[in-house]
């Protein structure tokens, strides 16, 4: 950044329904990355001209010891992370005011919490709108350039998260049976994450309505012959994430129809992973996966015509309306608080406005050190099918009559996390069963 002050706003506690009843605390990821302190009420300043870091916070009081237990002093925290200068948090306003009077620039990242917007508004003496929109684009670019390349230590932390995530998915596969509710299975899965001392990287998606992409309801009773889609991952006490999706039958075996759709998605995922190498744009890999799935659907009589044109025009998005994947790290959608335009795209790769492809969060060329999810899916969304059919959309490419047999199918998604290496890629975390034979073996043991 060369000059100015970098302000890193840590997070505070957030009340659920009154002051002392708070949501689970989650520290700001950028504050964690640079300062490494996972407790509320902290701020930091980095003086780019002096080469000095300053940690700001409150000294613990006797009330803190009574209600929350022993807490380290500011000086102890500073010593632990290599910051010599520690200052009481109430000094931050006069420090920033003095810097502004001296004509110094204050750089900060996009604030996503209202309380931090208000603090910036007060500290910098600017309007609330300016506080929300006055973030530093050079700082965003600098942070993305560092955080997108994962260190060996970060990969170790992610491997740990994915070991817990694997246990969560195996628990779902071994637990789900007809007559249970989605909520019962979700409780077992959540318990695994908590039992390992961490929590969830994001709210659990576990549903027989897999065609609803971000379905966090768990009210359905499982019935024989349905498909159960589970998209969930652990966040460890080191605050790194796992993100895995598996889809399996609420039965001992897949039906023929389920196998046909599942095989298409699995082939697309395997080929997309193989194609994920340095220098290749993730956007082109998304299109590869879409083309493979369109070909499979054509073989089933669901799609028709010129597939290259069908994918180019976006007809396949009726069945694949989301992106192939995203960056993952401290955040499950890594750094997306900084803006997908800076994280997933650049001057060489422009985000599409086309339905489906516009939801691709990361499109630029892959580099060694990127960690990506690869998660193709096929979904049969009755409302979207009915809308497109009524509008006469893509009738050269979609056989709407054939879709009647799939109205209650739901959806299939298969997701793994991979590290881009110098020569290709490798799986992050343990291998989690996804071949049909493997899943049927586990499901057979569950009954």
KOLDOBA-85357 format. One record per atom (N, C-alpha, C): x, y, z; residue in one letter. Coordinates in steps of 0.1 Angstrom, whole numbers, plus 5000, padded with zeros to 4 digits. Layout:
XYZA ...
END
This chain:
500849885000X 500050005000X 500950135000X 502150115004X 503150225003X 502950345013X 501750395014X 501550505023X 500150505029X 499950585040X 498650595046X 498450495057X 497250495063X 496950405074X 495950295069X 496150175072X 495250065069X 494450035082X 493150055081X 492250025092X 491549885090X 491849795100X 491249665099X 490149655110X 488949645106X 487849655116X 487449505120X 487849475132X 487449345138X 485949355141X 485349235143X 483849235146X 483649235161X 482449285165X 481949275179X 480949165180X 480349155192X 479249065194X 477949125189X 477149035184X 475849085178X 474649015185X 473749095191X 472649045198X 471648975190X 471048865195X 469948795188X 468648865191X 468348885204X 467048945207X 467249045219X 468349045226X 468649145236X 470149135238X 470649245245X 472149265244X 472949145249X 472549085259X 473448975265X 473248835258X 472248825249X 472048705243X 472448715228X 473748675225X 474348705213X 474448585203X 474548615191X 474848515181X 476248455183X 476448335178X 477848285179X 478848385173X 479848415180X 480848515175X 481548465163X 481748545153X 482548515141X 483448635138X 484748625140X 485648735137X 485648765122X 485948895119X 486148935105X 487348855100X 487148805088X 488148715082X 489448785078X 489348915074X 490548985071X 491349025083X 490649055094X 491249085107X 492048955112X 491348845110X 491948715114X 493248685106X 493148705093X 494248675084X 495448755088X 495348885091X 496448965094X 496848975108X 495848965117X 496148985132X 496048855140X 495248765135X 495248635142X 494648625155X 493748725158X 493048725172X 491548695170X 491048595176X 489748555174X 488848585186X 488848715189X 487948755200X 487348895197X 486148925202X 485449045198X 486049175203X 485649285197X 486049415202X 487449465199X 488049405188X 489449445185X 489449515172X 490349605170X 490649685158X 492149685156X 492549715144X 494049725141X 494249835131X 495449895133X 495949995123X 497349955118X 497549965105X 498849935100X 499350065093X 500350125099X 500950245094X 501950215083X 501550235070X 502350195059X 503650285058X 503550405063X 504750495062X 505750465072X 505350425085X 506250395095X 506550245096X 505850165089X 506050015090X 505649965104X 504650015109X 504249985123X 502749935123X 502549825131X 501249775134X 500749815148X 499449845149X 498949895162X 497649805165X 497649745176X 496449665180X 495649745190X 494349755188X 493449835197X 492349745202X 492149755215X 491049685222X 490849725236X 490049655243X 489849685257X 490549585266X 491049645277X 491649555287X 490549485294X 490749355297X 489649285304X 489449335318X 488149335323X 487849385336X 487449265344X 487149285357X 486749175366X 485449115361X 484549195355X 483249145350X 483549035339X 484549065331X 484948975320X 485348835326X 486148845337X 486648725343X 485448645350X 484548725355X 483348655362X 482448585352X 482148655340X 481148605331X 481748515320X 482948545316X 483548465304X 484748395308X 485448415319X 486648345323X 487848425319X 489048365322X 490348445320X 490448495306X 490948615304X 491248675291X 492648745292X 493348735281X 494648795280X 494648945280X 495649015285X 495749155284X 496049195270X 495849325267X 496249375253X 497749345250X 498549375260X 500049355258X 500349215255X 499649115262X 499948975260X 499548935246X 498348985241X 497848955228X 498849015218X 499249135220X 500249205210X 501549125210X 502049075221X 503249005221X 503148875214X 501948805215X 501748685209X 501748695193X 501248805188X 501148815173X 502348905168X 503248955176X 504349035171X 504049175169X 503049235176X 502749375176X 503149445188X 504049535187X 504649595199X 503749705205X 503049775196X 502249895201X 500749845203X 500249855215X 498849825218X 498249955225X 497049985221X 496350105225X 494950075229X 494450145239X 493050135242X 492150175231X 491050095229X 490150115217X 489550255216X 489350315228X 488750455227X 489650555221X 490950525219X 491950615214X 491850615198X 491150525192X 491150515178X 490550635171X 489550695177X 488950815171X 489950935170X 490550975181X 491551085180X 492751045172X 493150915171X 494350885163X 493950905148X 492750865144X 492350875130X 492151025127X 491551095136X 491351245134X 492651315131X 493651285139X 494951345138X 495551305124X 495451185120X 495951145107X 495251215096X 493951235097X 493251305087X 493651455086X 493851515098X 494251655098X 495651665092X 496451565092X 497751565086X 497751535071X 496551515066X 496351485052X 496651345048X 496651255058X 496951115055X 495751035050X 495950945042X 494850865036X 494550745046X 493250725048X 492850605056X 492250505047X 492850385046X 492350275037X 491550175046X 490350135041X 489650035048X 488949945038X 488549825042X 487849735033X 486349755034X 485549695024X 484149715024X 483549665037X 482849755045X 482249705057X 480849635054X 480649515060X 479449445057X 478549435070X 479049495081X 478249495093X 477849645096X 476549665099X 476149805101X 476849875112X 477249795123X 477949865134X 479249915130X 479949845121X 481249895116X 481050015106X 479950015099X 479650135090X 479550255099X 478850245110X 478550355119X 479850395126X 480750305129X 482050345135X 482850425125X 482950375113X 483750445103X 483150585100X 481850595100X 481150725098X 481550825109X 481550775122X 481950855133X 483450895133X 484250785131X 485750805132X 486250895121X 485750885109X 486350955098X 485551085095X 484351105102X 483651225100X 482951235086X 482451125081X 481851115068X 480451065069X 479651085059X 478251035059X 478250885060X 477050825064X 476850685065X 477050625051X 476450685041X 476650635027X 478050635022X 478750745026X 480250755022X 481050645030X 480650625042X 481350525050X 481150385044X 479950355039X 479650225033X 480350205020X 480550315012X 481050304998X 482450364997X 483050415007X 484350475006X 485550385008X 485350265007X 486450165009X 487550184998X 488650125001X 489850144993X 490050024983X 489850054970X 490049954960X 491449904959X 492449994960X 493849934961X 494049844972X 493449864984X 493649774995X 492949644992X 491749644986X 491049524982X 491949444973X 492549504963X 493349424954X 494649374961X 495149444970X 496349394977X 495949274986X 494849284993X 494349175002X 494049044993X 493349064982X 493048954974X 494348884969X 495248964964X 496548904959X 497248824969X 497148864982X 497748774993X 496848664997X 495648684999X 494748585005X 494348474995X 494348504982X 493948404973X 494948284971X 496248314974X 497248214974X 497448154988X 497048024989X 497047965002X 498447915006X 498847935018X 500147885023X 499947745027X 501147675030X 501047545035X 500347525048X 500547625057X 499847625069X 498347635067X 497847715058X 496447725055X 495847595050X 496647525041X 496147395035X 496047295047X 496947295056X 496847205067X 495547235075X 495247355077X 494047395085X 492847355077X 492847365064X 491647325056X 491547175055X 492647105055X 492646955056X 491946915069X 492246985080X 491546955093X 490046975092X 489647085086X 488247115084X 487547015076X 488246965065X 487646865056X 487646725062X 488446695072X 488346565079X 487046565087X 486746675094X 485546685101X 484346675091X 484446755080X 483446755070X 483146615065X 484146535062X 483946405057X 483146315067X 483446335080X 482746255091X 481246305091X 481046435089X 479646485088X 478946415077X 479546405065X 478846345054X 478546195055X 479546125061X 479445985063X 478345965073X 478246055083X 477146045093X 475746055086X 475646145077X 474346165070X 474046035062X 475045985055X 474845865046X 474345745055X 474945735067X 474645615075X 473445635084X 472945755085X 471745785094X 470445795087X 470445855075X 469145885068X 468345755065X 467145755069X 466245645066X 464845695064X 463945615056X 462545655054X 461945675068X 461045775069X 460345805082X 461045905091X 462345925089X 463046035096X 462746165090X 462846275098X 462746405092X 464146455088X 464146545079X 465446605075X 466146665087X 465346725096X 465846785108X 466546685117X 466146565118X 466746465126X 468146435121X 468246425108X 469546395101X 470446515103X 469946635101X 470646765103X 471246775117X 470446735127X 470946745141X 472146655143X 472146535137X 473346445138X 474546505131X 474346555120X 475446615112X 476046735119X 475146825124X 475646945132X 476446905144X 475946795151X 476646745163X 478046705160X 478346655149X 479646615146X 480646735145X 480146845139X 480946965138X 481247025152X 480147035160X 480347085173X 481246995182X 481046865180X 481846775188X 483346775186X 483746835174X 485146845172X 485646985176X 484847055183X 485347185189X 485147305179X 484547285168X 484347395159X 482847425157X 482447445145X 481047475141X 480847455127X 479847525121X 479547515107X 480147625099X 480647595087X 481147695078X 480047775072X 478847725072X 477647785067X 476447705071X 475247755071X 474047685075X 473947555066X 473547445073X 473447315066X 472347315056X 472647265044X 471647235034X 471547085034X 470347035038X 470146885038X 468646865035X 468346825022X 466946825018X 466746735007X 465446685006X 465046604995X 464546694984X 464446824987X 464146924977X 465346984972X 466246904966X 467546944962X 467547044950X 466447064944X 466347154933X 466247304938X 465947314951X 466047454957X 467447474963X 468147554956X 469647554957X 470147584971X 469547684978X 469947714991X 468747695001X 468447575002X 467247535010X 467647495024X 467447585034X 467847555047X 466647505056X 465547475050X 464447415057X 464647265059X 464247215070X 464447075073X 463247005078X 462147035071X 460846995076X 460246865070X 460846825059X 460346705052X 460546575059X 459646485057X 459846345062X 460446265050X 461546195052X 462146125042X 461246005037X 461245985024X 460445875019X 461345785010X 461045665010X 461745565001X 461645614986X 462845614979X 462845654965X 463245794963X 463245874973X 463746014971X 465246024971X 465746144966X 467146174967X 467446274977X 468446254986X 468746344997X 470046414993X 469946554992X 471146634989X 471646695002X 472946675005X 473546735016X 474746825012X 474646955015X 475647045012X 476047115025X 477147075031X 477547135044X 479047105046X 479547185056X 481047175059X 481347225073X 482447185078X 482847225091X 483747355090X 483647435101X 484647545103X 485347505116X 486647495115X 487347445127X 487647565137X 488247535148X 488547635158X 489647725152X 490347685141X 491347765134X 490647855124X 489347845122X 488447925114X 488847905099X 489047785095X 489047755080X 487947655077X 487547665064X 486247595061X 486447475052X 485447385053X 485247285043X 483847305036X 483747255024X 482547275016X 482347155007X 481447065011X 481346945003X 479846915001X 479446864989X 478046824987X 478046674982X 477146604987X 476946464983X 475446444981X 475046364972X 473646334969X 473446184969X 472546124976X 472345984977X 470945944979X 470545824976X 469145784976X 468645754991X 467345794993X 466745745005X 466245605003X 467145515001X 466945374998X 468345304999X 468345174997X 469645104996X 470345134983X 469545154972X 470145164959X 469445284951X 470145334941X 469645424932X 468645364923X 467645434919X 466745394908X 467445414895X 466945354884X 467545374871X 467645524867X 466545594869X 466445734866X 467445814874X 467545784887X 468545854896X 469945824891X 470245704887X 471545664883X 471945744870X 471045754861X 471245824848X 471645974851X 470946044859X 471246184862X 472446194870X 472646104880X 473846114889X 475146094881X 475045994872X 476245964864X 476646084855X 475646154850X 475946274842X 476746374850X 476246404862X 476846504871X 478246464875X 478346334879X 479646284883X 480746294872X 480346264860X 481246274849X 481646414847X 480746504847X 481046644846X 482046694857X 481746644869X 482646694880X 484046634878X 484146504875X 485446444873X 486246514862X 485546544851X 486246604839X 486646754843X 485746824850X 486046954854X 487246964863X 487346864873X 488546864882X 489746834874X 489746744864X 490946714856X 491346834848X 490446914844X 490747034836X 491247154844X 491147144857X 491547254866X 493047264868X 493647334859X 495147344860X 495547484858X 496747524863X 497147664862X 497047724848X 496647844847X 496547914834X 495147894827X 494447794831X 493047774825X 492047854833X 491147924825X 490148004832X 489147914838X 488647944850X 487547864856X 486247884848X 486147994842X 484948014833X 484947914822X 486047884816X 486047784805X 485747644811X 486147614823X 485947484829X 484447474833X 483847584837X 482347584839X 481647544826X 482047604815X 481447584802X 481647434798X 482847384801X 483147244798X 482147154806X 481947174819X 481047094827X 479647114822X 479247234818X 477847254812X 477647174800X 478647174791X 478547094778X 478446944780X 479246894790X 479146754793X 477746714798X 477246804807X 475946764812X 474846784802X 474946884793X 474046894782X 474046774773X 475246724770X 475346594762X 474646484768X 474846464782X 474146364789X 472646374788X 472146494790X 470746524789X 470246494775X 471046524765X 470546494751X 470446344749X 471346264755X 471246114754X 470046064760X 469446134770X 468246094777X 467046154770X 467246234760X 466046294752X 465546414759X 466246474769X 465746594776X 466246714768X 467446714763X 467946824754X 468046774740X 468146864731X 468246824717X 468946934709X 469246914696X 469847014687X 471347024689X 471847144684X 473247174685X 473647214699X 474347124706X 474647144720X 475647264722X 476547284713X 477447394715X 476747524715X 475747534706X 474847654705X 473947664717X 473447554721X 472547544733X 473247604745X 474547564747X 475347604759X 475747754757X 476047794745X 476447924742X 475348024745X 474047984742X 472948064744X 472348054758X 472747954766X 472347934779X 471147844782X 470747764772X 469647674774X 469847574785X 471047534787X 471347434797X 471147484811X 471047614813X 470947674826X 469547644832X 468647594824X 467347544830X 467647444840X 468747364838X 469047244847X 470247274855X 471047374851X 472347414858X 472447564860X 471647624869X 471447764870X 472547834879X 473547764884X 474547824892X 475947804887X 476947864893X 478347854889X 478947724893X 480047684886X 480747564889X 481347554902X 481747674908X 482447674921X 482947804925X 483747814935X 484247934941X 485447914949X 486148024952X 487348014961X 486847984975X 487647904982X 487347874996X 488647885005X 488447925017X 489547935026X 489047965040X 489348085046X 488848125059X 487348145057X 486848195046X 485448205043X 485048085034X 483848045035X 483447935026X 483347985012X 482848115010X 483048184997X 484148285000X 485348244997X 486448325002X 486548464997X 486548565006X 486848705003X 485648764996X 484448704996X 483448764988X 482848894995X 483248925007X 482949055013X 483649165006X 484749124999X 485549224992X 485049254978X 484049174973X 483449194960X 483949084950X 483049014944X 483348904935X 484148964923X 483849084919X 484549144908X 486049154910X 486449164922X 487949164925X 488449024928X 487648944934X 488148804938X 488148714926X 487048714919X 486848604909X 487048644894X 487248774892X 487348824878X 488448934877X 488948954865X 489949054863X 489749114849X 490749194845X 490549264832X 490549164820X 491049044822X 491048944811X 489848864811X 489148854822X 487948764823X 486748854828X 485748874820X 484648964823X 483448874827X 482748914837X 481548834842X 480448844832X 479848734829X 478748724820X 477448774826X 476548824818X 475248864823X 474148764820X 474548644814X 473648544810X 473148464822X 471848434823X 471348354833X 472148224835X 472448194847X 473248074850X 474748104851X 475248144839X 476748184839X 477048304847X 476048394849X 476248514857X 476448484871X 476048364875X 476148314889X 477448254892X 478348244882X 479748194884X 480548294892X 480848264904X 481548354913X 482948374910X 483548284903X 485048284900X 485248244886X 485748334878X 485948294864X 487348304858X 488248374866X 489548404860X 490448284860X 491648304854X 492648194853X 493048144866X 493248014867X 493647954880X 495147964882X 495547974894X 497047984898X 497347884908X 498547834909X 498947754920X 498747824933X 498147754942X 497747814955X 496347844957X 495547854945X 494147864946X 493547744952X 492547754961X 491747644965X 490247664960X 489747574953X 488447594946X 487547484950X 486247514950X 485147404950X 484847374935X 484547254933X 484047214920X 482747134922X 481647194918X 480347154922X 479247164911X 479347084901X 478347084891X 477047024896X 475947054890X 474646994895X 473647004884X 472646914885X 471446914876X 470246914885X 469347004881X 468147024889X 466847034880X 465746984886X 464546994878X 463547074887X 463547204884X 462847304891X 461447334885X 460347274890X 459047284883X 458647424879X 458847524888X 458447654885X 459247714874X 460547694873X 461347744862X 461047674849X 460847544850X 460447464838X 459147524832X 458147544841X 456847594836X 456947734830X 457847814837X 457947954832X 458647954818X 459747884816X 460347874803X 459447814792X 458747714796X 457847654786X 456747744782X 456147824792X 455147914788X 455648034780X 456948064781X 457548164773X 458148114760X 458047984758X 458547924746X 460047944744X 460747934755X 462247954755X 462947834751X 463947844742X 464847744738X 464147614734X 463147624726X 462347504722X 463247424712X 464247484706X 465147414697X 466047324704X 466247344717X 467247274725X 466647194737X 465347224741X 464747154752X 463547084748X 463446954752X 462246874750X 461346884762X 460446974763X 459647004775X 458746884778X 458346814768X 457446694770X 458146584778X 459446574776X 460246464783X 460446504797X 460246634801X 460546674815X 459446634824X 458246594819X 457146554828X 457546434837X 458446354832X 458846234840X 459846274851X 460346394851X 461346444861X 460746544870X 459546574870X 458946694878X 459246674893X 459146554898X 459446534912X 460846484916X 461746494906X 463046434908X 463846504919X 463846644919X 464646714928X 465946764921X 467146734927X 468346774921X 469546684926X 470646694918X 471846624922X 472946724921X 473746734931X 475046814931X 476146734938X 477346734932X 478446664937X 479646774938X 480146784950X 481146894952X 482346844960X 483546884956X 484746864963X 485646984963X 486646994971X 487547104972X 488847064967X 489447144958X 490747104952X 491747224954X 493047184955X 494147284955X 494847284941X 494947394935X 495647414923X 497147404926X 497847314920X 499347294922X 500047344909X 501347344910X 502147384898X 501947304886X 501647174888X 501447094876X 500047044873X 499047084882X 497647044881X 496847074893X 496346974900X 495546994912X 495546864920X 495146884932X 494946764941X 493746794950X 493146684955X 492046694964X 492546744977X 491746834983X 492046874997X 491146795006X 491746735017X 490946655026X 490846515021X 490246425029X 490146285026X 489146265015X 489246155008X 488346114998X 486946075004X 485946135000X 484546115005X 483746034994X 483245924998X 482545834987X 481645914979X 481745894965X 480745954956X 480445864944X 481145764942X 480845664932X 479545594936X 478745554926X 477445494929X 477645364937X 478645284934X 478845154941X 479245184955X 480045284958X 480445324972X 479245364980X 478445454974X 477245504981X 476245394984X 476045304974X 475145194977X 475645104987X 476945084988X 477444994999X 477245055013X 477445185014X 477145255027X 475745255030X 474845285020X 473445285022X 472945145026X 473445045020X 473044905024X 473344875038X 474544925043X 474944905057X 474044975067X 473445095062X 472645175071X 471245115074X 470845025065X 469444965067X 469544845076X 
END
